[in-house]
Amino acid sequence: MNRRTQASQKRQRLTAAAARVLHEQGVERTTLADIARAADVPVGNVYYYFKTKDELVQAALAEHTARLDELTGRLERLADPRDRLKALVEAWVGQRDVAARHGCPTGTLAAELDKRADGTLDAEAGAVLRRLLDWAAGQFRELGLPGPEDLALTLVSGYQGMSLMANALRDPDVMAREGARLLRWLDSLGAQGAPVAGSSRRSS
C-alpha cells in the first residue's frame, strides 16, 4: 500500500470517528485526542489532516451527508416512492437503540452548534437536514400529492421528535411506536388529498 493510500485511509478513519464520537459526546465534550483514540491514530497525526476541532466537525457533517446519500441511493432502487419513504422510516427505527442513547446524529449536532456565537457550522448542519427534506419532498411529489414540501416537513419533524423523545426517555420503544404511526400515515396518503398526520394518528 502506497503512502497516499495510507494517508487517505487514515483521514477516512478520522472522519468516521469524528462523526461517531461527536454524536456520542457532543462537540464541547469531545477533544481531538478522543477522536484520535477512536480512529486508532496518534494524536499528533490528527493535526496533519485537521488543524482545528471545527475542521473535524465539518468533516463529520460531510460524513453525515455521505451516509444520507448512500441511504437514499439504496432507497432509489425501489420502484414505488411510497415504498422508499416507508423504507426510510424503517431505517430510522432500525437505529432506535442508538437514538435512545444519543439522539439523531445530525439533529443533535445542529442543536448544539446553533448555540455557538459564530453561526457558521450550524448552517452546515442545517444543510444536511435540508438535503433530507428535499429528497423526501421529491418522493411525495412523485406520488402526485399536494404540498410535498409540507409533507416532507411533517415526516422529518416526526423523525426528529421521536429521536428526541427516545433519547430523553432512554426508551428505544418510542422510536418503534412512533415509526409505526408514521408508516400508517404514509399508507393513508392518497393521490386525491393528504390528511394531516395528527388526524391519522387519532384514528389509529
C-alpha positions as a printed Julia matrix, in Angstrom:
204×3 Matrix{Float64}:
   0.0    0.0    0.0
   1.49   3.35  -1.02
   1.71   6.37   1.27
  -1.06   8.27  -0.49
  -3.48   5.39   0.03
  -2.45   5.08   3.66
  -3.0    8.81   4.2
  -6.43   8.64   2.55
  -7.47   5.71   4.71
  -6.22   7.44   7.86
  -8.18  10.57   7.02
 -11.3    8.49   6.41
 -10.87   6.73   9.77
 -10.59  10.12  11.48
 -13.67  11.42   9.69
 -15.77   8.37  10.58
 -14.52   8.5   14.18
 -15.34  12.22  14.4
 -18.92  11.59  13.25
 -19.35   8.8   15.82
 -17.66  10.45  18.82
 -19.25  13.87  18.26
 -22.64  12.15  18.15
 -21.95  10.24  21.36
 -20.26  13.01  23.37
 -21.21  16.3   21.73
 -18.91  18.95  20.33
 -17.9   20.68  23.56
 -17.03  17.49  25.44
 -15.06  15.95  22.59
 -11.33  16.51  22.22
  -9.03  15.79  19.3
  -7.45  13.11  21.49
 -10.85  11.38  21.84
 -11.23  11.25  18.06
  -7.63  10.12  17.53
  -8.13   7.31  20.03
 -11.38   6.18  18.37
  -9.67   6.2   14.96
  -6.57   4.42  16.3
  -4.39   7.26  15.05
  -1.62   9.01  17.07
  -3.0   12.33  18.28
  -0.07  14.19  16.77
  -1.06  12.94  13.34
  -4.52  14.48  13.61
  -3.11  17.96  13.03
  -1.69  16.86   9.69
  -5.23  16.33   8.42
  -7.31  18.7   10.55
  -5.87  21.85  12.11
  -8.8   22.55  14.44
 -11.73  20.75  16.01
 -14.04  22.82  13.82
 -12.46  21.24  10.76
 -13.24  17.84  12.23
 -16.82  18.93  12.86
 -17.05  19.92   9.19
 -15.64  16.53   8.22
 -18.22  14.83  10.45
 -21.01  16.77   8.76
 -19.64  15.69   5.39
 -19.74  12.12   6.67
 -23.39  12.53   7.67
 -24.12  13.85   4.17
 -22.34  10.9    2.58
 -24.28   8.43   4.73
 -27.56  10.12   3.85
 -26.71   9.99   0.15
 -25.77   6.32   0.48
 -29.08   5.57   2.2
 -31.25   7.49  -0.25
 -29.28   5.96  -3.13
 -30.25   2.5   -1.9
 -33.85   3.58  -1.44
 -33.98   4.87  -5.01
 -33.7    1.28  -6.19
 -37.28   0.74  -5.01
 -39.76   1.4   -7.78
 -42.51   2.98  -5.67
 -41.77   6.32  -3.94
 -44.15   5.38  -1.12
 -42.06   2.25  -0.52
 -38.93   4.45  -0.48
 -40.42   6.67   2.2
 -41.56   3.7    4.26
 -38.12   2.13   3.96
 -36.64   5.41   5.2
 -38.84   5.26   8.31
 -37.87   1.62   8.82
 -34.2    2.59   8.6
 -34.77   5.23  11.29
 -36.5    2.71  13.53
 -33.63   0.3   12.93
 -31.37   2.82  14.67
 -33.64   3.1   17.71
 -31.07   1.86  20.24
 -28.54   4.45  19.09
 -31.21   7.16  19.07
 -32.25   6.26  22.62
 -28.66   6.69  23.79
 -27.59   9.72  21.76
 -30.47  11.15  19.69
 -30.42  11.86  15.95
 -26.82  12.3   14.75
 -27.49  15.37  12.63
 -30.3   16.86  14.7
 -28.37  16.81  17.98
 -25.3   18.26  16.27
 -27.36  21.03  14.67
 -28.96  21.91  18.01
 -25.58  22.1   19.76
 -23.9   24.12  17.02
 -26.81  26.58  16.99
 -25.79  27.71  20.49
 -22.38  28.86  19.28
 -21.79  32.53  18.54
 -20.02  32.2   15.17
 -23.1   30.89  13.33
 -21.28  29.03  10.58
 -21.22  25.33  11.37
 -24.87  25.33  12.41
 -25.78  26.36   8.87
 -23.78  23.42   7.52
 -25.64  21.07   9.86
 -28.92  22.56   8.7
 -27.9   21.89   5.11
 -27.77  18.15   5.83
 -31.34  18.25   7.14
 -32.38  20.34   4.14
 -30.94  17.65   1.88
 -33.15  15.07   3.59
 -36.2   17.35   3.33
 -35.59  17.91  -0.39
 -35.26  14.18  -1.05
 -38.45  13.38   0.87
 -40.34  16.18  -0.9
 -39.27  14.66  -4.21
 -40.85  11.36  -3.23
 -44.14  12.99  -2.24
 -44.07  14.99  -5.46
 -43.57  11.8   -7.47
 -46.63  10.36  -5.73
 -48.62  13.32  -7.03
 -49.56  14.52  -3.56
 -50.36  18.18  -2.88
 -47.97  20.15  -0.67
 -44.94  17.83  -0.99
 -42.67  20.22   0.93
 -45.12  20.34   3.84
 -45.46  16.57   3.84
 -41.68  16.22   3.89
 -41.51  18.61   6.84
 -44.13  16.55   8.69
 -42.18  13.36   8.06
 -38.75  14.67   9.06
 -40.19  16.54  12.05
 -41.74  13.26  13.16
 -38.33  11.63  12.97
 -36.66  14.42  14.92
 -39.4   14.36  17.54
 -39.31  10.62  18.1
 -35.5   10.66  18.26
 -35.59  13.44  20.84
 -38.19  11.69  22.99
 -36.47   8.3   22.74
 -33.24   9.95  23.87
 -34.88  11.96  26.67
 -36.72   8.92  28.0
 -33.89   6.49  27.18
 -36.56   4.31  25.59
 -35.96   2.86  22.12
 -39.56   1.63  22.01
 -40.61   5.26  21.45
 -38.97   5.02  18.03
 -40.76   1.75  17.27
 -44.19   3.09  18.25
 -43.84   6.45  16.52
 -42.26   4.82  13.49
 -45.32   2.58  13.18
 -47.53   5.69  13.3
 -45.52   7.31  10.52
 -45.86   4.18   8.41
 -49.63   4.19   8.86
 -49.7    7.9    7.99
 -47.75   7.26   4.78
 -50.17   4.47   3.84
 -53.11   6.81   4.46
 -51.94   9.44   1.98
 -53.9    9.3   -1.26
 -53.4   10.98  -4.6
 -56.64  12.96  -4.19
 -55.76  14.51  -0.83
 -53.38  14.24   2.06
 -54.81  14.0    5.58
 -52.71  15.68   8.23
 -50.57  13.41  10.36
 -52.49  14.22  13.53
 -55.83  13.08  12.15
 -54.29   9.82  11.01
 -52.87   9.22  14.46
 -56.18   9.89  16.19
 -57.88   7.3   14.05
 -55.21   4.67  14.67
